[in-house]
Amino acid sequence: MGRVQRLPRASYERELLKLQAQLVVLQEWVRTEGVRIAVVFEGRDAAGKGSAIKRVAEYLNPRVARIVALPAPTERQRGQWYFQRYVEHLPAAGEIVLFDRSWYNRAGVERVMGFCSRREHLRFLHQCPIFERLLVEDGILLRKYWFSVSDAEQHRRFRQRTKDPMRRWKLSPMDVESLLRWEDYSRAKDEMFLHTDIPEAPWYVVEADDKRRARINMIAHLLSTIPYREVARPPVRLPHRPPPTGYERTPMSMQTHVPDHAATLLPDRPE
């Protein structure tokens, strides 16, 4: 596969803003109509799932659109039905839930790294389509996106993280290990798709060697699959400020203020 031509920043930012405006329209429709939307983000390490989620949620109300990124299960959760801890995070009426990784951990990292048994993995592959059909049957709009990145591009992004102190925290030992297990993850993903790419909840693959293209394509597709409409909202009229009644502010000297660090960034005044 040849190198993908990157989407110019100006075109990307212009289109992204249009799509984000439509996401706000979608949000109001979800809130007003009591719709439930669950979006699953999966894919290779460093494929750009997190940055895509960030752009989706950027202008949305966090009380309506929640990001769910669960840590490793506790000892008690390991003794539960596998899907149980995800069920409590599913959307209620009027909510959008964005899963930054999901129950598909069992089909990916847990399978490849040996964190689950072969029997547990096979049980997951059997139960997952049933679980998702139940969600869809109950009215949840479930969308599943797989962010696909080439091995060369993944390696390049990992190298960037080693040199960037602001992003070095993103490079976990598990990420480094994934470089050595590229084919193992590929086989696990193929097996997962074979069992869970079902008509009721299909997988949508996002080519992500160019992160800008991936974000635009994913958001545009999500919007195209949901029959939302613009909801009329009553205009907001601000009241007139009431007349003063004699209140006087507390003297500033009696309060503890944050130092004006910004002042040190201003250019020196001309004499």
C-alpha positions in Angstrom: 0.0 0.0 0.0 1.5 3.4 -1.1 1.8 6.3 1.2 -1.5 8.1 1.7 -1.7 11.7 0.6 -2.3 13.8 3.8 -5.4 16.0 3.9 -4.3 19.6 4.0 -4.8 21.2 7.4 -7.0 24.1 6.1 -9.3 21.7 4.3 -9.4 19.4 7.4 -10.1 22.1 9.9 -12.9 23.6 7.7 -14.6 20.3 7.2 -14.1 19.2 10.8 -15.9 22.3 12.1 -18.9 21.6 9.8 -19.1 18.0 11.0 -18.7 19.0 14.7 -21.6 21.4 14.2 -23.7 18.5 12.9 -22.7 16.4 15.9 -24.2 19.2 18.1 -27.4 18.9 16.1 -27.3 15.1 16.6 -26.8 15.6 20.3 -29.9 17.8 20.6 -31.9 15.2 18.7 -30.6 12.4 21.0 -31.4 14.4 24.1 -34.9 15.5 22.9 -36.0 12.1 21.5 -34.5 10.0 24.2 -32.3 8.1 21.7 -29.4 5.8 22.9 -26.2 5.7 20.9 -23.1 3.6 21.7 -20.0 4.0 19.6 -17.1 1.5 19.9 -13.6 2.6 18.9 -11.1 -0.2 18.4 -7.9 -0.7 16.4 -4.2 -1.0 16.6 -2.1 0.8 19.2 -1.3 4.4 17.9 -4.0 4.1 15.3 -5.6 7.4 16.4 -8.7 6.2 18.3 -8.2 8.6 21.2 -7.7 11.7 18.9 -10.9 10.8 16.9 -12.9 10.4 20.2 -11.6 13.8 21.3 -12.8 15.5 18.1 -16.2 13.8 18.3 -16.7 15.0 21.9 -15.0 18.4 21.7 -18.2 20.5 21.5 -20.7 18.1 23.0 -22.3 18.3 26.4 -20.5 15.9 28.7 -23.8 15.2 30.4 -25.1 13.9 27.1 -22.0 12.4 25.5 -19.7 10.3 27.8 -16.4 8.8 27.1 -15.9 5.4 28.7 -12.3 4.2 29.0 -12.2 1.4 31.6 -9.1 0.4 33.5 -8.0 -3.2 34.1 -10.8 -5.2 35.8 -10.7 -5.5 39.6 -10.5 -8.9 41.3 -14.3 -8.8 41.8 -15.0 -7.9 38.2 -12.8 -10.8 37.0 -15.4 -13.0 38.8 -18.3 -11.5 37.0 -19.8 -12.4 33.6 -17.4 -10.8 31.2 -19.8 -8.3 29.7 -21.2 -7.3 33.1 -19.0 -4.3 33.8 -19.6 -2.8 30.4 -23.4 -3.1 30.7 -23.5 -0.5 33.5 -21.8 2.0 31.1 -24.3 1.6 28.2 -26.3 4.7 27.3 -29.6 5.6 29.0 -32.3 7.5 27.1 -30.9 10.7 25.7 -27.2 9.7 25.9 -24.3 9.0 23.6 -21.5 6.8 24.9 -18.1 6.7 23.2 -16.2 3.5 24.2 -12.4 4.1 24.1 -11.8 0.4 23.7 -14.6 -1.9 24.9 -15.6 -5.5 25.5 -13.4 -6.3 22.5 -10.3 -6.2 24.7 -11.0 -9.9 25.1 -10.7 -10.5 21.4 -7.5 -8.4 21.1 -5.0 -7.7 23.8 -6.3 -10.3 26.2 -6.2 -13.0 23.6 -2.7 -12.1 22.2 -1.1 -11.4 25.6 -2.6 -14.5 27.3 -4.7 -12.6 29.8 -7.6 -14.9 29.1 -7.8 -18.6 28.4 -8.6 -20.1 25.0 -11.9 -21.3 26.4 -12.8 -17.8 27.6 -11.8 -16.4 24.2 -14.0 -18.8 22.4 -16.9 -18.1 24.8 -16.5 -14.4 24.0 -16.7 -15.0 20.3 -19.9 -17.0 20.8 -21.6 -14.6 23.2 -20.5 -11.3 21.7 -22.8 -11.4 18.6 -25.7 -12.5 20.9 -24.9 -9.6 23.3 -24.8 -7.0 20.5 -28.0 -8.3 18.9 -29.8 -7.8 22.3 -28.5 -4.3 22.5 -29.7 -3.5 19.0 -33.0 -5.3 19.5 -33.6 -3.1 22.6 -33.2 0.0 20.5 -29.5 1.1 21.1 -27.9 2.5 18.0 -24.6 0.6 18.1 -21.7 1.6 15.8 -18.3 -0.2 15.7 -15.2 1.4 14.2 -11.9 -0.3 13.6 -9.0 2.1 13.1 -6.5 0.4 10.7 -2.9 1.6 10.5 0.1 0.1 8.7 3.0 -1.4 10.6 5.3 1.2 9.2 3.1 4.1 10.2 2.5 2.6 13.7 6.3 2.3 14.1 6.8 5.9 13.1 4.2 7.1 15.6 5.8 5.0 18.4 9.2 6.6 17.5 7.7 10.1 17.7 6.3 9.2 21.2 9.8 8.2 22.5 11.1 11.7 21.5 8.1 13.8 22.7 7.9 14.3 26.5 4.3 15.4 26.2 3.3 12.1 24.6 5.8 9.7 26.1 3.2 8.5 28.6 1.2 7.1 25.8 3.9 4.5 25.0 3.2 1.7 27.4 5.1 -1.6 27.7 2.1 -3.2 26.1 2.5 -0.9 23.1 6.1 -1.9 22.7 5.2 -5.5 22.9 2.6 -5.0 20.1 5.5 -4.3 17.7 6.8 -7.8 18.3 3.3 -9.4 17.9 2.0 -7.6 14.8 1.0 -10.8 13.1 -0.6 -12.2 16.3 -2.8 -9.1 16.5 -3.6 -9.4 12.8 -4.8 -13.0 13.3 -6.8 -12.1 16.4 -8.5 -9.2 14.5 -9.3 -11.5 11.6 -10.9 -14.1 13.9 -12.8 -11.4 15.8 -14.2 -10.0 12.5 -15.2 -13.4 11.3 -17.4 -13.9 14.4 -18.6 -10.4 15.2 -19.0 -8.6 11.9 -22.8 -9.2 11.9 -25.5 -7.5 9.9 -27.1 -6.1 13.1 -23.8 -4.5 14.2 -21.2 -4.5 11.4 -17.6 -3.4 11.7 -16.6 -0.2 9.8 -12.9 0.0 9.0 -11.3 3.4 9.1 -8.0 3.7 7.2 -5.9 5.7 9.6 -2.5 6.2 8.2 -3.5 9.9 7.8 -5.2 10.9 11.1 -6.9 13.9 9.6 -8.6 11.8 6.9 -9.5 9.1 9.5 -11.3 11.6 11.8 -13.2 13.3 8.9 -14.2 9.9 7.4 -15.3 8.4 10.7 -17.4 11.4 11.8 -19.0 11.8 8.4 -19.9 8.1 8.3 -21.3 8.1 11.8 -23.6 11.0 11.0 -24.7 9.4 7.7 -25.9 6.2 9.5 -28.2 7.9 12.0 -31.5 9.4 10.9 -31.3 12.5 13.1 -32.9 15.8 12.4 -32.5 19.4 13.6 -34.6 20.0 16.7 -36.2 23.5 17.0 -35.2 25.2 20.2 -36.8 28.2 21.7 -34.7 31.4 21.5 -32.8 32.3 24.6 -33.7 35.8 25.8 -31.4 37.2 28.5 -33.2 39.2 31.2 -32.3 42.9 31.9 -29.9 43.3 34.7 -31.7 44.4 37.8 -30.8 47.9 39.3 -28.1 47.9 42.0 -29.3 47.7 45.6 -26.2 49.0 47.4 -24.0 45.9 47.5 -20.3 46.5 47.6 -17.7 44.0 46.6 -15.3 42.6 49.2 -11.9 44.4 48.9 -9.5 42.5 46.7 -6.9 42.7 49.3 -8.9 40.3 51.5 -8.8 37.6 48.8 -6.0 35.3 47.7 -5.5 35.7 44.0 -3.7 33.5 41.5 -0.4 35.2 40.5 -0.6 36.9 37.1 1.8 34.6 35.2 0.4 35.8 31.9 1.8 39.3 32.6 5.3 37.9 32.3 4.5 36.9 28.7 3.5 40.4 27.6 6.1 42.4 25.5 7.9 45.1 27.4 6.2 48.5 27.2 8.0 51.1 25.1 9.5 53.8 27.3 
